[in-house]
Amino acid sequence: MFQSACRRLLLQTPGRSATFLRVASSAVHRPNVPRTIGSTRFFSEAPKEEAKEVDPMAAVAAAQAEKLLAVKKQLWEIYLSTGRGANALFEAIDLDENGAVDPEDLKSFMIEVMGDEDPKEIMPYAWNRLEQRAAAGVQYDLRHFKKWLVAATKMSADMKNSRVMAYLMQNPEVGERFFNQLPHQGLHAFDDEEPANYTWNEETMSQSLRRMQYAVRGEVAMLADKLAAEGREILYTNIGNPHQVGQSPITYYRQVLALCDLPAECGVDHPKAHEMFPADVIARANEYRDIIGPSGTGAYTHSQGILGLRKHVAKFIEARDGYPSYPGDIFLTNGASAGIAMVLQGLMANNNDAVMIPIPQYPIYSALIAKLGGRQIGYNMDESLNWAVTREELDSKLAKAKKEGLEVKALAMINPGNPSGNLMTHCDIQTVAEFCAEHGIVLLADEVYQANVYGDSAQFVSAKKVALDARLRDLQLLYKLASSELCSGVVGQIMTSLMVKPPLPEDESYELFRKETTTIFEGMKERSRKLVEGLNKIEGISCVPAEAAMYAFPSIQVPPKAVERAKEMGTTPDNLYALSLLQETGICVVPASGFGQAKGRVGFRTTFLHPDTVKAVDLFAKHHEKFVKEYS
Ligand SMILES: Cc1ncc(COP(=O)(O)O)c(C=O)c1O
């Protein structure tokens, strides 16, 4: 009871929980005194068996100390996950309530809460500052404590941030304003003591937003932009952005979109329209123009999207899954990202609301959860099982989350996988769907790559189809959110309809459409195979076949000296590897740590969109050999 009541207090009101912490801590010294907080009463009782063997007072004190440590760890965990509860943390260290924290107390607190991890390694720069203060015997008030917390919990190591700033400064193209252009700040005894110039700054901003990060556009991509600006040829494989790397737009889509946008007299009603556009394109554009109505593409639509277009989507889903689908249940959003953001916003009500996400994951999930101040629970996908997830793994992660007082609201499933490139089987999906159904967890199925399946016998199965068998519950909050955002872009809505309702074999555009889409698909299929085969031939690199989506996610073996060097640089071994790969070869990948991966694994994600992907295999091999030599 002690634990759960304490947790309740902790998770709901960080300020009050710290008050409780003080009470609990004084109970260590006077264990037989009942403690009251509000209406909650706690008795400090010695466990019976222990009381028989040892001094009961000592046993109670030990039990209390353990509980106290659990509370401290939770406060730290909450801050780490949500960016909230800095005041509570301060109060938890400032036990004599004099508004000042001794650096030595802060050091002991951090060592305690970080358990197996060494704060010196995790936060070298912030730890250094703390030691300087301790040596000088200068205490922290709340403001300086918060400043220190910001430094201690930067998502990226401080040295990495200074490297990023250096790239930006050398690259005026990005249009940044730099610190050295600001008025001189003066010298201070401690660099965390510089007066803040602005009321909105790194400490006062939303700490959830500060802690949000998106590796796909991280340090490696920034260095790539800098090198490109200097005239270096860069092979961008860091982002799934087909047109950026030369994929031609599909003619049919562009023609229909153009005719929807153009004034009728310049487009569908132009006397020479039939000389410029195939008849089915004109017919489709006219169909859309009728559906959209006289307001055209420039007006707000129904907040869920235009009904006629949602009907097309519902029909597609119905044909795909063999279950009814209703336009009223469809929400057309500005891409999947906006949809994910809406759903997560609707789900995250408290700091202790959590979402289970796959590890590795597409980082929009971790970024948005951080931004919304929620908690993420990673469930590991097993690389040795082609990135499948087991029921045991889901159960154990849920149990752990519950033990920590978290409420798991949703589970995100990415199929086909990004970054893993795997395709879930019917059976895999059923495992996840049943788990969600049993625990009343909302299943978020991210299926943006459903058309990109390359394995010869592989077939995409939607979570809806599987989940309907498992009778999952619906999410009802969405409409409220959607209506607050007016509507998604009309061009995107039309595009969605075009994707689910392509030209038919009897249509004039069909042949070109088929040729263009098949060329793209076959190119991806071939490159996915050749890239993975090529990577697997390199000694020290291994890659699970990319059956779907557009990514390969190899793991690499790096020498221990490279791990040491990364530590010295305040970065991860895969960031060091990716920076080196970029500098040596011009290939821009994303370090695997940006997606999450098993402890000790080192890897990267590369797309196989670029036509030169296969040629790049040689460069990957040469670089790997050089890198291993350099650090051996
Ligand atoms: C798995 C996954 N979900 C969602 C998105 C975002 O999609 P959109 O561009 O439609 O917002 C991406 C984009 O890369 C993705 O890989």
The ligand as an SDF file (V2000), in Angstrom:
LIG
                    3D

 16 16  0  0  0  0  0  0  0  0999 V2000
    6.7530    4.1590  -40.4370 C   0  0  0  0  0  0  0  0  0  0  0  0
    6.4300    5.5570  -40.8510 C   0  0  0  0  0  0  0  0  0  0  0  0
    5.3130    6.1270  -40.3760 N   0  0  0  0  0  0  0  0  0  0  0  0
    4.9850    7.3980  -40.7200 C   0  0  0  0  0  0  0  0  0  0  0  0
    5.7750    8.1420  -41.5590 C   0  0  0  0  0  0  0  0  0  0  0  0
    5.3950    9.5500  -41.8830 C   0  0  0  0  0  0  0  0  0  0  0  0
    4.6540    9.5510  -43.0140 O   0  0  0  0  0  0  0  0  0  0  0  0
    4.1230   10.9090  -43.6870 P   0  0  0  0  0  0  0  0  0  0  0  0
    5.2140   11.3910  -44.5550 O   0  0  0  0  0  0  0  0  0  0  0  0
    2.9140   10.4740  -44.4280 O   0  0  0  0  0  0  0  0  0  0  0  0
    3.8100   11.8570  -42.5890 O   0  0  0  0  0  0  0  0  0  0  0  0
    6.9420    7.5740  -42.0930 C   0  0  0  0  0  0  0  0  0  0  0  0
    7.8180    8.3480  -42.9980 C   0  0  0  0  0  0  0  0  0  0  0  0
    8.9520    8.0150  -43.2530 O   0  0  0  0  0  0  0  0  0  0  0  0
    7.2810    6.2560  -41.7180 C   0  0  0  0  0  0  0  0  0  0  0  0
    8.4000    5.6760  -42.1640 O   0  0  0  0  0  0  0  0  0  0  0  0
  1  2  1  0
  2  3  1  0
  2 15  2  0
  3  4  2  0
  4  5  1  0
  5  6  1  0
  5 12  2  0
  6  7  1  0
  7  8  1  0
  8  9  2  0
  8 10  1  0
  8 11  1  0
 12 13  1  0
 12 15  1  0
 13 14  2  0
 15 16  1  0
M  END
$$$$
